[in-house]
Amino acid sequence: MEAQEDLQLNLNEESLLEMYGLIVLSRRLDERTWVLHRQGKIAFHISGIGHEAAQVGAAMALRRGQDWVVPYYRDLAMMLALGLTPKEFMLGVMGKKGEPSSGARQMPSHWSIRRMNVVSHSSPVATQTPHASGIGLAIKMRGDDAIVLTSIGEGATSQGAWYEAVNWAAIHKLPVVFMVENNLYAISVRQDRQMAVEHVADKAAGLGLPGVTVDGLDALAVHRAISEAAARARAGDGPTLVEAMVQRMTPHSSDDDDRSYRPRAELEALKAQDPVRLQRDKLMDMGLLSEQAETEVQERAAAQVEEAIKFAASAPYPEVSEASYPVYAGDRADG
C-alpha cells in the first residue's frame, strides 16, 4: 500500500531508485570531503551527513528548473538532486576556476546556481528567508506557476529575519515553503536551550500558517509533506512551515570539535537511524532494490566521487584579476 501511495505522488520505480542513488552519492561525496580536509587539501567543509533523505525528498517534490530554491549550507544532497554535479561541488570546496556558485569567491557550500533557479545566500543564518519571501512576492505579482522552497536549520528560527519573512509570506499568501531541517543542534546549543516549544512547527500557529513535523530520515515522508505544501502554495493558499527531523552525525563544521558538548554515546546511537541505511531497507522491503543493485549504486557513487576529485584537483585556480568581479563594475569574468 505504501509503495502504491508513493507512486501516486509522481514517484515511479525509477524515481525512487534515483532518490536513493542521490542519497548515496551525497553521503560518499561528504565523507570524502572530510578526508580531504583532514589531509590538508581543502580549507573548510560543512556537512549534510544525516540530512540527505530529507533534502532529496524535498528537491524531488519540486518542479526542478521551474521552481526556485533558496537553500542553506548543509544542502549538498538537495543541490545534487536539483542538478549540481559532483565535479562542480569539488571545484567549490577546492576553490578552483569554474566553480558555479561564485567563481570560487565565496565559502564552499554557499550555493548559487542560475540554471537551477538556486539563489545565493550568505553565512549569517536565516538571511535567505526574506529573499525567499521576496521571490514569492514577485512570482505572485507576475502570476507565474512556480513556488519557492527555502531551508534552514532549527537554530535559525530564533532569528528576527526568519520571523519577518514567514510573517510577510503568511500575510500576503505567498507561494513559499519554509523547510526547517531540525537536527537539534545550533552549533553547540541544543534545541531545548533555544526554544520553549517541542517542535519548530508549533511556531507556525502564531504566524498564521500551517506547520507540520515530518520524519526527515524518511525521504518519502518528506516528499509527501513538501508535495502537499507545494500544491497548497501553487493553488494560491499561501506558505507552509515543514519541519523535517534529521540527524547531525558530524561536528557543526570542519572547524568544530563537538566532543566538548556532545556525548559520544549520543552519536553512537544515531548510527541505528542512519537515513542511508533506512532508505536502502525501505526500497528492499518494497522489492525495488536487490543486493546486487545496491552494490552497483555504491560502486557508481564511489566512481563519480573519484572522478570529481581528480577533475577538481587538476583544475586551475582563478586568475587574480577575476577577484574584483563582481565587487567592482567591469567586464564579467568566467565563472
N, C-alpha and C positions, 0 to 999 in steps of 0.2 A: 504493500500500500504506500509506504513512504517513497519508494522508488518512483511509483506512478505519479505521486504528488509532485516530485521534483521534476519529472519530465514535463508536467503541465506548466511549470514555470520556465518554459523555453530552455530547459536543460536536457538535451538528449544524451545518449550514452557517450557520444564523442565529446560533448561539452563537459560532462562530469569527469572524464579522464583528462581533459585539458586542464581543468581546475587542479586536479591532483598533481599533474606534471608541473604546473606553475608553482605550487606549494613546495614541491621537492626542489625545483630549481632555485627558488628564493633561499631555501634553507642551505643548500650547498654553496651558493654564492656568499651568503652571510658568514658561514663557517670559515670559508677560505679567506674572506676579508679580514677576519680576526687574526688568522695566521699571518697574513701579510703585514698586519700592524705589528704583531709581536716580533716579526723578522726585521722590522725597521724599514720596510719597503713602502709604507704609506704613513701618513701623519695622523689620521683620525678615522674612526668608524663609529657609527651609531647603529645599533642592531634592531632588527624586527623579529628576532627569533622568539617564537611563541605567539606572534600576531598574524602569521601567514594565512591561516584559514579564513580569518575574518576579512582580511584585505582582499583576497582573491574572490571570496563570495560576494563582497560588495562591488568590486570592479565589474564582475560579470553580470551584475544586475542592472548595469547601466547600458545605454546605447553608446558604445565605445566609439569615440571620434566625433560624436554629436553632442553629448552631454559634457559638462565642464567639471573639473576636479581641482580643488584647492587642498592639497594633502599636507601631511606633516612628515617630519624627518624619518620616522620609522617605516614609512610606507613602501619599502622595496618590493614586496610581493604585489602590492596594488599597482605599482608602476610597471612591473613586468607583465601583469595581466592587461594593462592598458596599451602596451606596445613597446616599452623600453627594452632594449636588447642588453644581454649580459656584457657585450663589448662596450656599450655606452656607459653602463654602470661602472665598469672598471676604468674607463677613461676618466670618470668623475673622481673616484677615490684616489687615483694616481695623479690627478691634476694635469692631464695631458690634452694636447690640442685636439679639437673636435668634440670635446665634452659638450653635450647638447644643452644642459641646463643654464650654464653661464659662461661657456667658453673657458672653463677652468678658473674663473674668478671668484666663485662662491665656495663655501664649505661643501664637502661631499653630502649627498642626500638632501640637498635643498633644491627640490625638483622644479623645473620649468620647461615643459616640452610643448612647443607650439602645435605640432602636428597632432597631438593627443588632447588638445584643449586643457592642458595642465598648467595652472597659473603659479607663478613664482611665490614663494613665501620666505620669510626671514626667521632668524633664530629665536627672537622673543616669542614666547608661546602665546597662542590664541590670536595673534595679529592677523592670521589668514581668514578668520571667521567674518570680520567686517567686509573683507574683499569678496567672500562668497555671497554675502547678502547684497552687495553692490552689483555683482554679476547677475544675481537672481532678479534684482530690480530691472536691470537692462533687458533681460530675457522677457520679463512681463511687459515692459513698455513696447518692445518690438513685436510681441505676440509670437515669439519663437516656440517651437515644440521641443524644448530642452529643459534640463534641470541642472542644478549644481550639487555636487557632493563635496563637503569639506570634512576633514577628520582631524582630531586632536587626541591627546591623552587626557585622562580624567583630571590631572592637576591643572590643566589649562582652563577648566571650567570655573576655577576660582578667580580668574582674571576679569576685569571690567569689560575688556573688549569682547569677550565671549557673550556676556550678558547683553551688551548693547546690540551685538549682531543678531542674536536669537530674538530679542525683543522686537527689533526692527522688522525682521522677517515674519514674525508672528502677526504683528500689526497689519502689515501690508500683504499678507498671504503670499509670500514669495516662494518660488519653486526651489527650495533649498532642503537638502537632507544633511542634518548635523550628526555626524557619526563620531562617537567617543569610544576610543579603544582603551578600555579600563583595565590596566594591569596592576592596579592597587598601589603603585609607587610613583610619586613625582620626584624623580631622582632618589633621595633617601627618605622622603616623607610618605608614610603610609596614608591611605585614604582616610582612615578614622581620625587622623590629625588635621585633615583639610576640610572635612565637611561633616555636618551632623546628620545627614540623611544616609540611608543604607545604599541607595543607588543614585547615580547621576541622573538617571531618567526621572527620578522623583522631582527634580528641579523644574521639569517641563510644566508642571501644573501651575506654578506661579507665574509662568511666562505666556501661558495661553496657547500651548501647542501639545500634541500628543507626545508621550515619552514611552519608549519600550526598551526593555532589557532582554538581551538575547545571548545565548551561549556562543561566545566568539571563538571557541575551539572547534565549532561545527560550521564548516563552510556553507553547507546547505541551509542551516538555520539562519545564518547572516544573509544569505542570498534571498531567502523569503522575506526577511524583515526589510531589507533595502528595496526589494522589488515592490513591496506594498507601499513604502514611503515614497518611492519614485513615482508610482502610479498616482498617489494622492497629490503630489506636487504638480505632476503633469496635468492633472484634472482641474487645477486652479484652487485646490483646497488648502494650500499653504505648506509650511515646513513640518518636519517631524524630527524629533531627537531620538536617535537609535544608539543605545549603549551596548557595545559588544564586550563581554567579559573575557579577557585574554590573559596570557601569562607573560611576564617579562623574565625570561630564562637566562638573562645575562646581566652584567652591570649596566648602569644607565648608558654609558658610552665607553670608549676605549680609554678615556681619561678618568674613569671612576673605579674605585675599589669598594665593591658592595659588602665586603667582609666586615666592614666597620659598623654596618647597620642591619644586615640581613642574616638570619641564622642559616647555617649550611643545611640543616635538616629540612628547612622550608624549601630550598632549591631542589634537594633530592626528591622530595615529594612531588614536585612539578613534573618529573620525568614520566610519571604514570599518566599525566594529562598532556602529553606532547601532541599538538594538533596534527603533525605529520603522520604519526602512527595512528591516531584516531581516524583521520580521513582514509588512510590505507585500509584499516579494518572495516570501515563502513562500506567502501567500494567492494571489498572482498565478500562481505556479507550479502551485498546486493548482486553478487555474481558478475560484476563488471571488471574485476581485476584479478588476474591469476598470479601465482608466484613468479612465473616466467615474465609476464608483462611488468610486474613490479621491478624485477631485476633490470629489464630494459629501460624503464623510466629512470632508475638510479644511474645507470651507465650513461644514458643520454645526457642527463643533467651534469654528471661529472665531466663529460667530454666538452660540453658547452662552457663550463667554468674554466677548464684548462685552456681552451681556445681563446676565451676572453682575456685571460691573464697574459698569455703570450702576445696577443694583439696589442693590449694597452701598454705592456712593458716595452715594446719596440716602437711605440708611437712617439713622436717628438713632443716636447713641451711647447707651449705657445711662445711666439716671439714677444720680447719685452715691449715692443711697440704696440701690441694688442692690449696691454693692460689698461690703457687710458680709455678705451671704448667699452661701454657707453657712458663712462663717467663724464667725459667731455665730448662736445659736438665734434663730428668729423666723419670720415668715411667708415662705413661699417666693416668690422674685421670679420674674418671667418669664425664660425662657432657661435 
